[in-house]
Amino acid sequence: MSTAAVRPTQERVEELRTSLAEIRARVQQAASANASGGRQPTLVAVSKYKPASDILACYENGQRDFGENYVQELVDKAQQLPADIRWHFIGTFQTNKSKILASIPNLYALQTVGSAKGADALNKQLISRTTTPLNVLLQVNTSGEDVKSGLPPLTSSPAPPDAELVQLARHIISSCPHLHLQGLMTIGSLTESLSSVEKPNEDFEKLKQTRDVLEEALAPEKGKWGEDGRLLLSMGMSSDFEAALRTGSDIVRVGTGIFGSRPKKEEVKNAAMS
Ligand SMILES: *Cc1c(COP(=O)(O)O)cnc(C)c1O
């Protein structure tokens, strides 16, 4: 691998060093405010639309977990950047992209699994992967908004036996040996403003409850899912990661807070066409 082509400028290195340090400090602070915690949360730097040179600058500051939303962009970056990066795919997962995603050797987790069909396709494509199984998180639509993907949360205990989330979790555990069910992911509605920083986010509470109910349902298969007996929670973005950590998030996905604002999707498309 040659990184010569992706060298960041010294100015950008300094900028990213500062923003990364600030976000890390805020993550530490919020995580220590969560009494039930103890596990060190993972900060995933969400680098969509940002150049490989930005990722390299963060990498040289010790950052290893990066999140991407678009398959081709992830493939291109993974080829140019160090092999010990842990890539997290957090974009919409389409079954027909299983093969290309599975071909990325250092894909660490796919956080947006939402169907048995998708899980099966991915499992099949991973047969030649010789390393550990691929971590998957099931996406839960906690806010109930139509535009957000994901399965319905579990709101009562015990979970109804036919709940989609329970069935999908069981399917992955029993029939997808190349996948490891690591946890649950949600986006939630972004309601937190600076003035409501101390207010708990209902969607984060919902994901936590869903996790607890799902763990009960999966108790007979304990040891075959999660990390140290717990399903991990991936929740919290730039505007709400502190609230998420206080609710018990294990994985926060921060883009803008580290890299600055992004162009809108339409602007990127237009630029590519012109
Ligand atoms: C873009 C994105 C993020 C990061 O969002 P920021 O607000 O820039 O921190 C996190 N999670 C998902 C699923 C995303 O698509």
The ligand as a Tripos MOL2 file, in Angstrom:
@<TRIPOS>MOLECULE
LIG
   15    15     1     0     0
SMALL
NO_CHARGES

@<TRIPOS>ATOM
      1 C1        -23.7840   10.1640    8.5740 C.3       1 LIG1
      2 C2        -24.1080    9.2410    9.6800 C.ar      1 LIG1
      3 C3        -23.5780    9.4160   10.9720 C.ar      1 LIG1
      4 C4        -22.7380   10.6130   11.3760 C.3       1 LIG1
      5 O1        -23.5380   11.7450   11.4290 O.3       1 LIG1
      6 P1        -22.9960   13.1380   12.0370 P.3       1 LIG1
      7 O2        -24.2240   13.8720   12.3760 O.co2     1 LIG1
      8 O3        -22.2000   13.7820   10.9640 O.co2     1 LIG1
      9 O4        -22.1780   12.8110   13.2180 O.co2     1 LIG1
     10 C5        -23.8820    8.4590   11.9330 C.ar      1 LIG1
     11 N1        -24.6690    7.3970   11.6600 N.ar      1 LIG1
     12 C6        -25.1940    7.1960   10.4390 C.ar      1 LIG1
     13 C7        -26.0460    6.0130   10.2050 C.3       1 LIG1
     14 C8        -24.9400    8.1110    9.4190 C.ar      1 LIG1
     15 O5        -25.4890    7.9110    8.2090 O.3       1 LIG1
@<TRIPOS>BOND
     1     1     2 1
     2     2     3 ar
     3     2    14 ar
     4     3     4 1
     5     3    10 ar
     6     4     5 1
     7     5     6 1
     8     6     7 2
     9     6     8 1
    10     6     9 1
    11    10    11 ar
    12    11    12 ar
    13    12    13 1
    14    12    14 ar
    15    14    15 1
@<TRIPOS>SUBSTRUCTURE
     1 LIG1         1 GROUP 0 **** ****
